[in-house]
Amino acid sequence: MTVLTPDLVDQVRENAEFNASACMNCGVCTAICPLGSEHLPRGIFRYVLLGMKEELLKQQETVFSCLLCKMCEVNCPAGVHIVENVRTLRHYFDRQAFGL
Protein backbone atom coordinates (compact mmCIF):
# COMPACT_ATOMS: atom_id res chain seq x y z
CA MET A 1 0.00 0.00 0.00
CA THR A 2 1.34 3.41 -0.96
CA VAL A 3 0.71 6.24 1.46
CA LEU A 4 0.68 9.68 -0.16
CA THR A 5 1.97 12.84 1.45
CA PRO A 6 0.14 15.63 -0.42
CA ASP A 7 2.42 18.40 0.86
CA LEU A 8 5.67 16.55 0.11
CA VAL A 9 6.66 18.98 -2.64
CA ASP A 10 6.18 21.85 -0.18
CA GLN A 11 8.32 20.05 2.39
CA VAL A 12 11.06 19.51 -0.19
CA ARG A 13 11.07 23.11 -1.37
CA GLU A 14 10.95 24.53 2.15
CA ASN A 15 14.01 26.75 1.66
CA ALA A 16 14.83 26.33 -2.02
CA GLU A 17 13.48 26.20 -5.54
CA PHE A 18 12.20 22.88 -6.85
CA ASN A 19 10.93 23.26 -10.41
CA ALA A 20 10.32 19.59 -11.21
CA SER A 21 6.72 20.30 -12.17
CA ALA A 22 8.07 21.58 -15.50
CA CYS A 23 9.34 18.06 -16.24
CA MET A 24 7.62 16.56 -19.29
CA ASN A 25 8.77 13.03 -18.36
CA CYS A 26 10.39 12.69 -21.80
CA GLY A 27 13.31 10.59 -20.57
CA VAL A 28 16.17 12.56 -22.13
CA CYS A 29 17.75 13.06 -18.70
CA THR A 30 17.60 9.38 -17.83
CA ALA A 31 19.01 8.35 -21.21
CA ILE A 32 21.99 10.68 -20.95
CA CYS A 33 22.84 10.14 -17.26
CA PRO A 34 26.34 8.65 -16.91
CA LEU A 35 25.16 6.70 -13.85
CA GLY A 36 22.53 4.87 -15.91
CA SER A 37 19.99 5.15 -13.11
CA GLU A 38 16.43 4.54 -14.17
CA HIS A 39 15.14 6.69 -11.29
CA LEU A 40 17.38 9.73 -11.62
CA PRO A 41 16.18 12.37 -12.13
CA ARG A 42 12.68 12.14 -13.59
CA GLY A 43 11.47 9.18 -11.53
CA ILE A 44 12.60 10.74 -8.30
CA PHE A 45 11.03 14.08 -9.20
CA ARG A 46 7.77 12.27 -9.98
CA TYR A 47 7.81 10.69 -6.50
CA VAL A 48 8.00 14.17 -4.98
CA LEU A 49 5.27 15.63 -7.15
CA LEU A 50 2.95 12.70 -6.45
CA GLY A 51 3.63 12.82 -2.70
CA MET A 52 5.22 9.35 -2.58
CA LYS A 53 7.47 10.00 0.41
CA GLU A 54 8.34 6.35 1.13
CA GLU A 55 9.43 5.79 -2.47
CA LEU A 56 11.44 9.01 -2.39
CA LEU A 57 13.24 7.99 0.79
CA LYS A 58 14.21 4.68 -0.85
CA GLN A 59 16.08 6.68 -3.51
CA GLN A 60 18.30 8.59 -1.09
CA GLU A 61 21.46 6.75 -2.16
CA THR A 62 20.68 7.46 -5.80
CA VAL A 63 20.21 11.18 -5.12
CA PHE A 64 23.51 11.40 -3.26
CA SER A 65 25.33 9.44 -5.98
CA CYS A 66 24.41 12.03 -8.63
CA LEU A 67 27.58 13.55 -10.07
CA LEU A 68 25.94 16.98 -10.57
CA CYS A 69 27.58 16.98 -14.01
CA LYS A 70 24.61 18.82 -15.62
CA MET A 71 24.51 16.47 -18.64
CA CYS A 72 20.81 16.03 -17.97
CA GLU A 73 20.17 19.70 -17.39
CA VAL A 74 21.81 21.05 -20.55
CA ASN A 75 19.83 18.54 -22.62
CA CYS A 76 16.47 19.04 -20.89
CA PRO A 77 13.92 20.35 -23.42
CA ALA A 78 11.73 21.71 -20.59
CA GLY A 79 14.52 23.70 -18.95
CA VAL A 80 14.20 21.96 -15.61
CA HIS A 81 16.93 23.01 -13.18
CA ILE A 82 17.81 19.40 -12.44
CA VAL A 83 21.04 19.99 -10.54
CA GLU A 84 19.41 22.52 -8.23
CA ASN A 85 16.51 20.12 -7.72
CA VAL A 86 18.95 17.35 -6.77
CA ARG A 87 20.67 19.71 -4.32
CA THR A 88 17.28 20.62 -2.88
CA LEU A 89 16.51 16.94 -2.42
CA ARG A 90 19.84 16.41 -0.66
CA HIS A 91 18.98 19.22 1.75
CA TYR A 92 15.57 17.66 2.30
CA PHE A 93 17.17 14.29 3.15
CA ASP A 94 19.57 16.04 5.53
CA ARG A 95 16.67 17.77 7.25
CA GLN A 96 14.82 14.45 7.56
CA ALA A 97 17.85 12.62 8.96
CA PHE A 98 19.39 15.31 11.16
CA GLY A 99 16.60 17.78 11.81
CA LEU A 100 18.51 20.57 10.05
C-alpha positions in Angstrom: 0.0 0.0 0.0 1.3 3.4 -1.0 0.7 6.2 1.5 0.7 9.7 -0.2 2.0 12.8 1.5 0.1 15.6 -0.4 2.4 18.4 0.9 5.7 16.6 0.1 6.7 19.0 -2.6 6.2 21.9 -0.2 8.3 20.0 2.4 11.1 19.5 -0.2 11.1 23.1 -1.4 10.9 24.5 2.2 14.0 26.7 1.7 14.8 26.3 -2.0 13.5 26.2 -5.5 12.2 22.9 -6.9 10.9 23.3 -10.4 10.3 19.6 -11.2 6.7 20.3 -12.2 8.1 21.6 -15.5 9.3 18.1 -16.2 7.6 16.6 -19.3 8.8 13.0 -18.4 10.4 12.7 -21.8 13.3 10.6 -20.6 16.2 12.6 -22.1 17.8 13.1 -18.7 17.6 9.4 -17.8 19.0 8.3 -21.2 22.0 10.7 -21.0 22.8 10.1 -17.3 26.3 8.7 -16.9 25.2 6.7 -13.9 22.5 4.9 -15.9 20.0 5.2 -13.1 16.4 4.5 -14.2 15.1 6.7 -11.3 17.4 9.7 -11.6 16.2 12.4 -12.1 12.7 12.1 -13.6 11.5 9.2 -11.5 12.6 10.7 -8.3 11.0 14.1 -9.2 7.8 12.3 -10.0 7.8 10.7 -6.5 8.0 14.2 -5.0 5.3 15.6 -7.2 2.9 12.7 -6.4 3.6 12.8 -2.7 5.2 9.3 -2.6 7.5 10.0 0.4 8.3 6.4 1.1 9.4 5.8 -2.5 11.4 9.0 -2.4 13.2 8.0 0.8 14.2 4.7 -0.9 16.1 6.7 -3.5 18.3 8.6 -1.1 21.5 6.7 -2.2 20.7 7.5 -5.8 20.2 11.2 -5.1 23.5 11.4 -3.3 25.3 9.4 -6.0 24.4 12.0 -8.6 27.6 13.6 -10.1 25.9 17.0 -10.6 27.6 17.0 -14.0 24.6 18.8 -15.6 24.5 16.5 -18.6 20.8 16.0 -18.0 20.2 19.7 -17.4 21.8 21.1 -20.5 19.8 18.5 -22.6 16.5 19.0 -20.9 13.9 20.4 -23.4 11.7 21.7 -20.6 14.5 23.7 -19.0 14.2 22.0 -15.6 16.9 23.0 -13.2 17.8 19.4 -12.4 21.0 20.0 -10.5 19.4 22.5 -8.2 16.5 20.1 -7.7 18.9 17.4 -6.8 20.7 19.7 -4.3 17.3 20.6 -2.9 16.5 16.9 -2.4 19.8 16.4 -0.7 19.0 19.2 1.7 15.6 17.7 2.3 17.2 14.3 3.1 19.6 16.0 5.5 16.7 17.8 7.3 14.8 14.5 7.6 17.8 12.6 9.0 19.4 15.3 11.2 16.6 17.8 11.8 18.5 20.6 10.0 
